[in-house]
Amino acid sequence: QVKLVESGGDLVQPGGSLRLSCAANRILYNFNPMAWYRQAPGNQRELVAETSHRDGPTYADSVKGRFTISRDDAKNTVDLQMNSLKPEDTAVYYCFGRYYETEIWGQGTQVTVSS
């Protein structure tokens, strides 16, 4: 079974940083694209950042300049570095990858930004 497993969610103060990691149990290169989504209570799931072989990284306007998505095909991981965190970044963050014709979701990791 193809799986993506997130880690790194935590409680962090406003202005702080956090790094999320997503590990795949298959060769990461065969996932295209890879992305991070998030869902806050009462909101729809939204795309935060995506990276593809053709287009490279793209970001939601709300996180541009603060978040960085990176993939390490040697380690089969894709990370999301989050800086200058705001309370409105609080959400469950999900890793997503398209593995050939199949969409794969991770189980999610909670990020809470609060003082």
Backbone as ProteinMPNN parsed JSONL, in Angstrom:
{"seq_chain_A": "QVKLVESGGDLVQPGGSLRLSCAANRILYNFNPMAWYRQAPGNQRELVAETSHRDGPTYADSVKGRFTISRDDAKNTVDLQMNSLKPEDTAVYYCFGRYYETEIWGQGTQVTVSS", "coords_chain_A": {"N_chain_A": [[0.843, -1.188, 0.0], [0.546, 2.192, -0.842], [1.844, 4.889, 0.941], [1.784, 8.031, 2.699], [3.311, 9.758, 5.286], [3.011, 12.15, 7.705], [4.897, 14.361, 9.854], [5.961, 16.438, 12.626], [4.202, 18.438, 13.407], [3.082, 20.871, 15.839], [2.713, 22.928, 18.822], [3.237, 26.336, 18.579], [4.588, 29.614, 19.127], [3.298, 32.798, 17.967], [5.079, 34.2, 15.233], [7.061, 32.362, 15.332], [8.845, 29.385, 14.129], [8.45, 26.351, 12.231], [8.981, 23.039, 11.094], [7.628, 20.84, 8.885], [7.458, 17.406, 7.935], [7.14, 14.956, 5.373], [6.971, 11.626, 4.735], [7.441, 9.185, 2.263], [6.55, 5.857, 1.314], [7.377, 4.837, -1.012], [9.316, 5.303, -4.033], [10.071, 8.637, -4.188], [10.267, 10.212, -6.46], [8.405, 9.251, -8.218], [6.068, 10.328, -7.408], [4.04, 12.88, -8.443], [2.265, 15.799, -8.84], [3.783, 16.804, -5.657], [2.438, 17.979, -2.604], [1.416, 20.292, -0.013], [-1.416, 20.653, 1.981], [-3.887, 22.366, 3.965], [-6.279, 22.408, 6.641], [-8.445, 24.257, 8.466], [-10.585, 24.422, 11.392], [-13.977, 24.368, 10.464], [-13.426, 25.309, 7.964], [-12.754, 24.859, 4.424], [-10.543, 22.436, 2.97], [-7.41, 23.64, 1.936], [-5.004, 24.466, -0.584], [-1.637, 24.803, 0.183], [1.1, 24.728, -0.587], [2.874, 23.569, -3.443], [4.79, 21.302, -5.408], [6.14, 20.406, -8.516], [7.484, 18.298, -11.127], [7.592, 19.636, -13.516], [6.938, 22.373, -13.085], [8.079, 23.249, -10.703], [8.201, 24.8, -7.39], [5.17, 26.211, -6.068], [3.065, 28.602, -4.377], [0.435, 29.377, -2.024], [-1.031, 32.613, -1.832], [-1.241, 33.553, 0.762], [0.843, 32.446, 2.201], [3.138, 32.959, 0.877], [6.547, 33.78, 0.701], [6.935, 33.173, 3.344], [6.694, 30.433, 3.778], [8.338, 27.427, 2.71], [8.545, 24.877, 0.378], [10.089, 21.75, -0.051], [11.64, 19.031, -1.71], [13.19, 15.89, -1.214], [14.44, 13.621, -3.047], [16.201, 11.561, -2.63], [15.875, 10.85, -0.001], [13.238, 10.308, 0.031], [11.368, 12.179, 0.983], [9.286, 15.047, 1.574], [9.357, 18.321, 2.579], [8.007, 21.004, 4.585], [8.909, 24.087, 5.321], [8.131, 26.424, 7.684], [7.966, 29.73, 8.443], [7.796, 32.76, 10.444], [5.253, 32.409, 11.656], [1.699, 32.688, 11.961], [-1.313, 33.203, 13.913], [-3.47, 32.546, 12.25], [-2.468, 30.547, 10.699], [-2.96, 28.247, 11.971], [-3.991, 24.939, 11.82], [-4.883, 21.645, 10.575], [-2.399, 20.021, 8.862], [-1.891, 18.532, 5.745], [-0.204, 16.108, 3.841], [0.126, 15.573, 0.37], [0.186, 13.544, -2.544], [0.423, 12.703, -5.987], [0.485, 9.588, -7.182], [1.418, 8.033, -9.849], [-1.594, 7.424, -11.284], [-3.051, 7.733, -9.024], [-4.365, 9.391, -6.195], [-2.847, 10.231, -3.218], [-3.148, 10.664, 0.238], [-1.847, 11.903, 3.301], [-2.206, 11.333, 6.882], [-2.43, 13.631, 8.313], [-1.215, 16.38, 10.321], [-1.184, 18.273, 13.287], [-0.947, 21.753, 13.516], [-0.546, 24.382, 15.664], [-0.764, 27.741, 16.281], [-0.154, 29.894, 18.707], [-0.119, 32.096, 21.523]], "CA_chain_A": [[0.0, 0.0, 0.0], [1.312, 3.432, -0.928], [1.515, 5.731, 2.094], [2.495, 9.259, 3.059], [3.202, 9.949, 6.731], [3.497, 13.467, 8.119], [5.392, 14.56, 11.205], [6.486, 17.766, 12.89], [3.221, 19.386, 13.922], [3.338, 21.236, 17.234], [2.245, 24.226, 19.283], [4.318, 27.301, 18.424], [4.152, 30.984, 19.346], [3.308, 33.66, 16.771], [6.418, 34.625, 14.85], [7.967, 31.224, 15.396], [9.062, 28.546, 12.95], [8.182, 24.923, 12.369], [9.267, 22.297, 9.872], [6.861, 19.611, 8.706], [8.071, 16.457, 7.02], [6.254, 13.924, 4.846], [7.762, 10.5, 4.258], [6.744, 8.261, 1.361], [7.085, 4.49, 1.362], [7.725, 4.508, -2.386], [10.271, 6.258, -4.6], [9.384, 9.921, -4.225], [10.261, 10.777, -7.809], [7.208, 8.786, -8.909], [4.945, 11.144, -6.982], [4.084, 14.167, -9.114], [3.059, 16.627, -7.945], [3.699, 16.678, -4.211], [1.865, 19.227, -2.091], [0.903, 20.413, 1.36], [-2.7, 21.303, 2.153], [-4.262, 22.537, 5.358], [-7.702, 22.587, 6.905], [-8.777, 24.803, 9.775], [-11.957, 24.083, 11.776], [-15.021, 25.123, 9.795], [-12.981, 25.746, 6.64], [-12.425, 23.82, 3.446], [-9.113, 22.153, 2.803], [-6.834, 24.554, 0.952], [-3.638, 24.209, -1.02], [-0.64, 25.699, 0.778], [2.292, 24.745, -1.44], [2.949, 22.426, -4.343], [5.98, 21.249, -6.247], [6.024, 19.415, -9.567], [8.704, 18.176, -11.94], [7.564, 20.589, -14.633], [6.781, 23.781, -12.712], [8.755, 23.641, -9.472], [7.322, 25.137, -6.266], [4.212, 27.316, -6.089], [2.558, 28.847, -3.022], [-0.734, 30.21, -1.803], [-0.632, 34.001, -1.543], [-1.217, 33.776, 2.208], [2.074, 31.923, 2.807], [4.269, 33.297, 0.021], [7.588, 34.511, 1.406], [7.089, 32.655, 4.701], [6.786, 28.973, 3.731], [9.142, 26.859, 1.63], [8.388, 23.44, 0.167], [11.285, 21.159, -0.653], [11.579, 17.578, -1.786], [14.467, 15.205, -1.232], [14.137, 12.337, -3.665], [17.093, 10.543, -2.079], [15.321, 10.423, 1.289], [11.805, 10.086, -0.147], [10.636, 13.086, 1.857], [8.994, 16.413, 1.148], [9.24, 19.112, 3.791], [7.432, 22.34, 4.524], [9.494, 24.989, 6.311], [7.178, 27.498, 7.947], [8.543, 30.807, 9.245], [6.912, 33.897, 10.749], [3.921, 31.817, 11.767], [0.613, 33.54, 12.459], [-2.432, 32.403, 14.448], [-4.31, 32.058, 11.158], [-1.851, 29.35, 10.115], [-3.409, 27.096, 12.747], [-4.775, 24.008, 11.001], [-4.289, 20.335, 10.326], [-1.655, 20.054, 7.608], [-1.906, 17.244, 5.075], [0.683, 15.866, 2.705], [-0.576, 15.001, -0.781], [0.994, 13.203, -3.707], [-0.195, 11.894, -7.034], [1.355, 8.457, -7.484], [0.871, 7.628, -11.144], [-2.956, 7.953, -11.447], [-3.727, 7.633, -7.726], [-4.135, 10.462, -5.231], [-2.495, 9.713, -1.9], [-3.175, 11.655, 1.319], [-1.392, 11.514, 4.617], [-3.235, 11.371, 7.922], [-2.485, 14.984, 8.841], [-0.488, 16.73, 11.543], [-1.768, 19.507, 13.81], [-0.115, 22.92, 13.789], [-1.279, 25.393, 16.42], [0.026, 28.952, 16.503], [-0.837, 30.593, 19.79], [0.716, 32.513, 22.648]], "C_chain_A": [[0.88, 1.24, 0.0], [0.876, 4.35, 0.203], [2.375, 6.985, 2.143], [2.252, 9.495, 4.534], [3.834, 11.276, 7.113], [4.035, 13.419, 9.553], [5.808, 16.019, 11.363], [5.485, 18.778, 13.403], [3.425, 19.647, 15.41], [2.609, 22.526, 17.561], [3.423, 25.192, 19.224], [3.748, 28.709, 18.62], [4.13, 31.772, 18.045], [4.71, 34.199, 16.508], [7.436, 33.506, 14.832], [8.046, 30.447, 14.096], [8.776, 27.094, 13.285], [8.503, 24.267, 11.036], [8.471, 21.002, 9.889], [7.585, 18.709, 7.714], [7.041, 15.407, 6.616], [7.121, 12.836, 4.233], [6.902, 9.573, 3.41], [7.375, 6.879, 1.455], [7.322, 3.934, -0.039], [8.739, 5.544, -2.869], [9.564, 7.58, -4.834], [9.288, 10.494, -5.631], [8.996, 10.393, -8.567], [5.928, 9.457, -8.402], [5.077, 12.497, -7.697], [2.695, 14.666, -9.428], [3.036, 16.121, -6.498], [3.22, 18.019, -3.666], [1.56, 19.126, -0.604], [-0.418, 21.188, 1.307], [-2.914, 21.537, 3.646], [-5.767, 22.747, 5.471], [-7.891, 23.058, 8.332], [-10.222, 24.445, 10.105], [-12.967, 24.986, 11.078], [-14.659, 25.594, 8.4], [-12.773, 24.559, 5.709], [-10.915, 23.6, 3.414], [-8.573, 23.037, 1.692], [-5.393, 24.18, 0.638], [-2.708, 25.251, -0.426], [0.566, 25.846, -0.138], [2.331, 23.462, -2.243], [4.264, 22.465, -5.098], [5.817, 20.128, -7.26], [7.305, 19.386, -10.381], [8.748, 19.258, -13.012], [7.666, 22.029, -14.158], [7.551, 24.199, -11.467], [7.744, 24.049, -8.414], [6.393, 26.306, -6.57], [3.564, 27.395, -4.717], [1.242, 29.614, -3.048], [-0.256, 31.613, -1.442], [-0.45, 34.232, -0.046], [0.079, 33.309, 2.866], [3.323, 32.293, 2.006], [5.278, 34.149, 0.792], [7.828, 34.021, 2.823], [7.31, 31.144, 4.718], [7.645, 28.553, 2.542], [8.908, 25.355, 1.568], [9.643, 22.907, -0.511], [11.141, 19.645, -0.655], [12.987, 17.01, -1.879], [14.207, 13.801, -1.764], [15.031, 11.219, -3.131], [16.557, 9.989, -0.763], [13.837, 10.085, 1.199], [10.97, 10.928, 0.81], [10.35, 14.404, 1.149], [8.676, 17.203, 2.406], [8.542, 20.436, 3.519], [8.04, 23.155, 5.668], [8.575, 26.181, 6.461], [7.809, 28.501, 8.902], [7.51, 31.905, 9.475], [5.461, 33.439, 10.877], [2.94, 32.777, 12.433], [-0.499, 32.654, 13.034], [-3.319, 31.826, 13.35], [-3.69, 30.901, 10.379], [-2.26, 28.08, 10.869], [-4.334, 26.216, 11.917], [-4.168, 22.614, 11.114], [-3.656, 20.387, 8.941], [-1.551, 18.637, 7.041], [-0.896, 17.211, 3.936], [-0.128, 15.18, 1.599], [0.43, 14.669, -1.871], [0.191, 12.419, -4.714], [0.813, 10.839, -7.462], [0.794, 7.769, -8.71], [-0.548, 8.189, -11.241], [-3.729, 7.991, -10.131], [-3.357, 8.806, -6.822], [-3.945, 9.867, -3.835], [-2.481, 10.859, -0.895], [-2.555, 11.062, 2.567], [-2.507, 11.694, 5.638], [-3.378, 12.746, 8.554], [-1.68, 15.16, 10.116], [-0.952, 18.123, 11.982], [-0.69, 20.569, 14.037], [-0.978, 23.959, 14.482], [-0.345, 26.557, 16.708], [-0.72, 29.81, 17.519], [0.16, 30.978, 20.86], [0.131, 31.996, 23.957]], "O_chain_A": [[1.848, 1.324, 0.757], [-0.318, 4.569, 0.405], [3.522, 7.0, 1.697], [1.111, 9.439, 4.992], [5.021, 11.507, 6.883], [3.67, 12.55, 10.345], [5.984, 16.742, 10.382], [5.874, 19.876, 13.8], [3.878, 18.774, 16.15], [1.974, 23.138, 16.702], [4.491, 24.899, 19.762], [2.582, 28.965, 18.32], [4.868, 31.447, 17.114], [5.426, 34.598, 17.426], [8.558, 33.691, 14.361], [7.41, 30.793, 13.101], [8.846, 26.666, 14.437], [8.319, 24.868, 9.978], [8.619, 20.175, 10.79], [8.236, 19.18, 6.781], [6.183, 15.021, 7.41], [7.907, 13.094, 3.322], [5.784, 9.221, 3.786], [8.583, 6.748, 1.653], [7.451, 2.724, -0.229], [8.988, 6.542, -2.192], [8.586, 7.651, -5.579], [8.325, 11.19, -5.952], [8.559, 11.123, -9.457], [4.837, 9.188, -8.906], [6.098, 13.174, -7.573], [1.988, 14.031, -10.211], [2.36, 15.146, -6.172], [3.559, 19.072, -4.207], [1.463, 18.041, -0.029], [-0.515, 22.237, 0.671], [-2.206, 20.974, 4.481], [-6.43, 23.197, 4.536], [-7.547, 22.358, 9.284], [-11.011, 24.187, 9.196], [-12.836, 26.21, 11.094], [-15.48, 26.209, 7.719], [-12.636, 23.417, 6.146], [-10.13, 24.473, 3.786], [-9.192, 23.172, 0.636], [-4.667, 23.651, 1.481], [-2.969, 26.451, -0.524], [1.0, 26.96, -0.429], [1.882, 22.409, -1.79], [4.789, 23.54, -5.392], [5.405, 19.023, -6.907], [8.108, 20.318, -10.338], [9.823, 19.739, -13.372], [8.393, 22.826, -14.75], [7.667, 25.394, -11.197], [6.568, 23.698, -8.509], [6.776, 27.265, -7.24], [3.511, 26.409, -3.982], [0.971, 30.392, -3.963], [0.794, 31.779, -0.822], [0.402, 35.019, 0.364], [0.387, 33.733, 3.98], [4.44, 31.975, 2.415], [4.907, 35.119, 1.453], [8.817, 34.405, 3.448], [8.03, 30.63, 5.574], [7.68, 29.225, 1.511], [9.052, 24.649, 2.566], [10.187, 23.53, -1.423], [10.593, 19.056, 0.276], [13.859, 17.576, -2.537], [13.804, 12.907, -1.019], [14.65, 10.049, -3.178], [16.754, 8.816, -0.445], [13.243, 9.627, 2.175], [9.988, 10.45, 1.378], [11.078, 14.816, 0.246], [7.827, 16.803, 3.202], [8.493, 20.919, 2.387], [7.719, 22.936, 6.836], [8.272, 26.869, 5.487], [8.146, 28.162, 10.036], [6.488, 31.97, 8.792], [4.559, 34.02, 10.273], [3.289, 33.553, 13.323], [-0.606, 31.482, 12.672], [-3.862, 30.732, 13.504], [-4.331, 30.339, 9.492], [-1.937, 26.971, 10.444], [-5.336, 26.687, 11.378], [-3.086, 22.431, 11.672], [-4.31, 20.755, 7.965], [-1.184, 17.689, 7.734], [-0.76, 18.167, 3.173], [-0.962, 14.317, 1.871], [1.393, 15.402, -2.096], [-0.626, 11.573, -4.35], [1.858, 11.153, -8.031], [-0.178, 7.019, -8.629], [-0.675, 9.412, -11.279], [-4.932, 8.254, -10.127], [-2.186, 9.166, -6.701], [-4.777, 9.103, -3.347], [-1.877, 11.902, -1.144], [-2.713, 9.875, 2.855], [-3.604, 12.145, 5.309], [-4.353, 13.0, 9.262], [-1.488, 14.22, 10.887], [-1.094, 19.03, 11.162], [0.336, 20.312, 14.667], [-2.014, 24.368, 13.958], [0.722, 26.387, 17.297], [-1.774, 30.375, 17.226], [1.154, 30.287, 21.083], [0.692, 32.243, 25.024]]}, "name": "protein", "num_of_chains": 1, "seq": "QVKLVESGGDLVQPGGSLRLSCAANRILYNFNPMAWYRQAPGNQRELVAETSHRDGPTYADSVKGRFTISRDDAKNTVDLQMNSLKPEDTAVYYCFGRYYETEIWGQGTQVTVSS"}
